């Protein structure tokens, strides 16, 4: 008889758990984004950046010259630099943190220019900042495998370029997740 009294209790317990043994309402909860989905999004964002950059870097370099060479020593034209970096924001795959980091970088470079004459190869300007070299295989940056170490909304990323190829091996970057989207936040060549 004691066992019969227990049966209605079991019935109520199973009914409260819903269809799949989860508490009622839990089956409609959205699953968390998997690490592999984040890794794929990171790789896509990095490849998208280099596809965009490959299509635009010559125009950016020649149409938005942020180096003022109207004196003996070159200076940084901050308004032109802001225009240059605003073009990067339009790519849709860089964060405001990247713009802040790049602004700091070029301000530091401009300090070196104070002792370099116009016409010299300027510090920080003797290689392509984003490809990290003087010669590069643009296509490889768009398709190379990506390895990401994710920690919350930040990721350390390696673009696994061929060490025996023109690009000379992996490059490191940092990514940041903003509003559910992974964005480039720091360039790895310094």
C-alpha positions, 0 to 999 in steps of 0.5 A: 500500500505504501508503494501505491501512494508513491505512484502519484508522487512520481507522476507529478515529478515526471509531469513537472520535468517536461518532455525530455526530463528537463525542468519545464521551460528549460528545453526552450533555453538557447544553447551556448555558442560552442568553442568551435563556432567561435573559432570558425567566426574568428577565422572568418573575421581574420580572413575577411579583414585580409580580403578587405585589406588586400583589396584596399591597401594601395588606395589607403596608402596613396590616397590617405597620406597621414605623414606631413612632409612639408618641413625638414622633419616629417610629422604625423597628420592626426586628422589624416590618420583618423581618416585612414583608420576610419576606413578600417572601421568601415571594413566591419571586422575591426574593433575600436580597440584596434583603432586605439592601438594603431593610433598609439602605435603611429604616435610613437612612430612620429616621435622617431620621425623628429630626428629623421629627414623628409625623404628618408625611409621612416621608422615604422614605415619600412614594411607593410604593417598588416602583412608584417613584411616588405614582400608577402603572399596576399592570398595566403593571409586570406586562406591560411588556417587559424588557431585561436585560444579563447578566454571569454570575449578575448582571443589570442589568434595565430594565422598559421602561415607557411614558415617556408613560404614568402610570408615566413611563418605564423602571425599573432593577432588579438580578437575581441567579441563585441555585440556577438561578433569577433573583431580584430583588436590588435595586429601582431607585428610590432 
